[in-house]
Amino acid sequence: MKVGFIGLGRMGQGMASRILGAGHDLVVSDPVPAQTAGLEAAGALAVDSPAAATVGRDVVISMLPSDKALDIVLNGDGGLIDSMSASCIHMASGTHGINAINAAADAHAKAGQSFIACPVLGRPDLAAAGLLKLVPGGPANAVAVVRPLLDILGQQTFDAGESPNASTAVKIANNFVLGCAIETMGEALALVEKHGVDPHLFFTVMTEGLFAAPAYQVYGRMIVDEAWDAIGATAVIGLKDADLALEAADAADMPLPSTHIWRDHLQRAIDRGEGDLDWAVMAREQARASGLDK
């Protein structure tokens, strides 16, 4: 398959490497030239614009850091809306908001182009190993075309149906639950430590008991070991996820009160200059608020 890939941050690097390693013809584009160097050395062709990444491609995948970046790739000079052929499919795999994905779907539809939202669940190390979980939402015929790529990129696919908006809501809700889990672990670990308990003991009780799941094992370990530099998603990205959750709740005319707690802790960490640390650093803010020396 002929694939274009736009946006080569940590997650994008792992995904693009998987596609190239499986023998697909890969073209890559990133505004930072150094991001493409490793993939070029492995056999990918680097191009200087999103438009060029669509030429002769069956699929172009975007893994972009923000709604603003998606809008630029779609509607800026040399963007996908003006340049992508009707035979090419755009699969947006970044974490975007409900409004941004609805706007992207509408713009592609008006241009007679195919669009799928396929956010991914997992950290960059899982992307490199092909162990992501994927949530495609879009026309069934388009999803069928990209299915071989989904099988390369992930260990499990959850089909969200014909609506890109549905897959976006699933991704936002998943990140909301994960953010709440990290916040709750931070509070619980601070509580036991204040009572003289080694937090590593509670981590073992938690992850070998009721919460023997990867999210608790990975992020719980990061919290007790204070491994804030084991970066999957940064605090800045976590704050974006909190804002997307609140935007989605507002669009649905419903409250989402738990989000405000971990969002506040992320904002405090960012204000301290810790925005480039993993978003698990929100637990450090809880420890500090509890009077612990962190």
Secondary structure as UniProt FT lines:
FT   STRAND          2..6
FT   HELIX           10..21
FT   TURN            22..23
FT   STRAND          25..29
FT   HELIX           33..36
FT   HELIX           37..41
FT   TURN            42..43
FT   STRAND          45..46
FT   TURN            50..51
FT   HELIX           52..54
FT   TURN            55..56
FT   STRAND          59..62
FT   HELIX           67..75
FT   TURN            77..78
FT   HELIX           80..83
FT   TURN            86..87
FT   STRAND          89..92
FT   HELIX           98..110
FT   TURN            111..112
FT   STRAND          114..117
FT   STRAND          120..121
FT   HELIX           124..129
FT   STRAND          132..134
FT   HELIX           140..153
FT   STRAND          154..157
FT   HELIX           164..194
FT   TURN            195..196
FT   HELIX           199..207
FT   TURN            208..211
FT   HELIX           214..224
FT   TURN            225..226
FT   TURN            228..229
FT   HELIX           235..251
FT   TURN            252..253
FT   HELIX           258..271
FT   TURN            272..273
FT   TURN            275..276
FT   HELIX           279..281
FT   HELIX           282..289
FT   TURN            290..291
//
